[in-house]
Amino acid sequence: MLGLGSGGVKSSKPSFVSYVTPEEIKPERESSRKEKHPDLLPGEVVFCSATHVLKYTQDDASQRGVYGTLVCTNFKISFVSDETPMEEMPQLFKNKLYGENDIPLTCVDQIYGVNDEKKKLVIGGQVKNKSPSKLVIYCKDLRVFQFCLTYAKEEEAKKIFQGIVHHSLEPKSLKCIFAFSYCEMTAAAPEQPTNQKTIMFESKDEWEMEMKRTKGNCRLATANENYSISEKLPQFFIVPSAVSEEDIVNSHGKGIPIWCWSHHSGCALFKMASLPLPQDDSVAQLHKKYMERVYNAVAQNHLFSLKTEDLSATLPSVQDIQQSYNKFKQYFLIDNITEFWMSDMKWLSSLENSGWLDHIRQCLTKAVEIVECLEKENTNVLMMEEDGSDLSCIITSLVQLMMDPFFRTLSGFQSLVQKEWVAGCHSFLDRCNHLHQRDKESQSPVFLLFLECVWQLLQQHTPAFQFSETYLTVLSDSIHVPLFSTFLFNSLCQKDSAMKFESPEAQRNPLTFPTVWDWSLQFDCKAQDFFTNPLYVEKPKQEKASRKTHRPKHQRQLSLPATPFKSSPRRGFFKEETDSLKKILLGKRITKWIHSPEASALTARDFYQSWQRKPLDYHGLLLPCLDGPAIRVWMQRYLRWIPDLQIFGGGSVSIMTKIWDLVTEIQVLRDELDWCTSNLQFSNQKREVCPKFSARMSSSFPFFSSHNRSFKPVIPTSLLQSMMIGGTLVDKEDEDTEFLGVV
């Protein structure tokens, strides 16, 4: 580590200037530095590089760092240190695709240039010939990199600056994404093993198997095979039995009620892309008749009951989600630790004012309302949205997580994402802005908002989920790795067309894009063990067997029985009132489900309190607590890169590591017992035991490197002295302790 001095007490700006260049320190190693390059993936090409670049550390008012080579490829921005590592510590959680000093190009969020201590946002297309003395890169996974270009050669500094800005901020075509180069180079290589347990929902059999699992009373639609009707729909999907093929053909992708999930009582959850309201009166009459047929078809699924919900009118728009997240994330993107502590006085209130946590609460509340309709009222629910692939994906996924324990398993959750998001044609390419389009109105972290809601459920009901918090964090990082087809396209049609080569010879061998569920591409088996929740309560085998004998028609167990004030509909009543129900079906019975926010909150609270009085069943219905303190900040994801906030040997990671040690020890003893009883002749052979965790692991383990830990005071000395001198520390009262309660 090469130190370049530290700043004064009163000023947070560095005051020391180094007059010793890297060439004067070690001129004999100049040739070896130029040859240093990062490990390249198949299809990865180096565009430009610069030596003698200083990578700063997030230190308190100082310019300490490491010299090395800054490289830009068609996949990532990489920094290769000139220092020889003193001790190569074994890394239990290492990503095979990129390291801690690598930034995938699609992960770059913003770039700032610093000249004469003035920090200016760099916009693609407006790069001048002169390069800044300092480069600050903000990443979408909330990492912050600072590089000093002062000591690099002027020509190299200019090329690396322009190359990084061009390849990470300039608009590009779809074929320029690294996944295409990677797949072309690995086309002849043996295919990576995929997770066979994850249902991809790309064939008829997979959709029929899911409908059979949930006992759905619908039919498979094949009218869109080869995407002949709409590119925003999958080739196969499930619709109510009363929806005709003619309606599907004439709809052009909108106004089709698509089945999502069926409750054991017979009612089901549907979603639909809204039809635009016509201006002409004659067309309006046709529109009204068509919608009546749609409502009638959905209502016939169960007891002629239906409630509809217009999500566009009750939940924040994609633009609102983007704006709130932009405000929220800025409190975690810090250039140095002094800035963070200066914002500590109003940190919690600033996070709340951003509106991001409120959006999480709104989505969870809406999901609870729909669960109430399915569980308590036994009625079909049809959710409508403008495109039917943003907010509806969030709500339908959350409802299924709360009601179906299969989706709380690792393979079940991955199947849920495939069904509702990938097959549901969520616009990942536009929402994640992988092509860096100047028009950013379509950009919005909708899928991240869903993962935030899942994390709230996970931290409130940890034993109910087979996957861990680390799994969700890694999944959120993988969104911005330009390699996986899962998050790379706007629809399955776009994916299928992109997989075909343009040349006639290559039509026989189309591209094969890996999915994000091929975790072996990123992590080895030991690292993937962190994806599993050691506290998960698996359903006993005896309970499964007994449940099959008593209730063979479904596999889910309910924690909330029918409420006393509203009895469940009976078959006898249905038979007697069928004619009258049909008469009023298109009239008053099917009405738009509109509640005021206050009424929705009250019903959701009553429903939650009623559920809370029942014995908790981790394999039954799960509802989140929606009170203010219960909606927390996802600390592992947002604070993992800030060194001074790490608790070594403490935090929740200390509990989890102890549990992991016990689980590992029990599993090893079990394996040895089974192994010895079945293969006595090999009992003397040595067996590999999982490594023990260190007692000094960081609270952000496994993401934070232990060798980067800081031994400075929690509050920097310069900031502490400035508080004491100004007399502000006493005046702050308890505001300073507010943050410590969160961490």
Buried (B, 14 or more C-beta within 10 A) or exposed (E): EBEBEBBEBEEBEBEEEBEEEBBEEEEEEEEEBBEBEBEBBEBBEBBBBBBBBBBBBBBBBBBBBBBBBBBBBBBBBBBBBBEEEEEEEEEBBBBEBBBBBBBBBBBBBBBBBBEEEEEEEBEBEEBEEEBBBBBBBBBBBBBBBBBBBBBBEEEBBBBBBBBBBBBBBBEBEBEBBBBBBBBBEBBEEEEEEEBEEBBBBBEEEBBBEBBEBBBBBBBBBEBBEEBEBBBBBBBBBBBBEBBEEEBBEEBEBBBBBBBBBBBBBBBBBBBBBBBEEEEEEEEEEEBEEBBBBBBBBBBBBBBBBBBBBBBBEBBBEBEEBBBBBBBBBEBBBBBBBBBBBBBBBEBBEBBBBBBBBBBBBBBBBBBBBBBBBBBBBBBBBBBBBBBBBBBBBBBBBBBBBBBBBBBBBBBBBBBBBBBBBBBBBBBBBBBBBBBBBEEEEBBBBBBBBBBBBBBBBBBBBBEBBBBBBBBBBBBBBBBBBBBBBBBBBBBBBBBBEBBEBEEEEEEEEBBEBBBBBBBBBBBEEEBBBBBBBBBBBEBEEEEEEEBEEEEEEBBBBBBBEEBEEEEEBEEEEEEEBEEEBBEEBBEEBBEEBEBEEEEBBEBBBEBBEBBEEEEEBBBBBBBBBBEEEEBBBBBBBBBBBBBBBBBBEBBBBBEBBEEBBEBBEEEBEEEEEEBEEEEEEEEEEEEEEBEEBBEEBBBBBBBBBBEEBBEEEEBBEBBBEBBEEEEEBEEEEEBBEBBEEEB
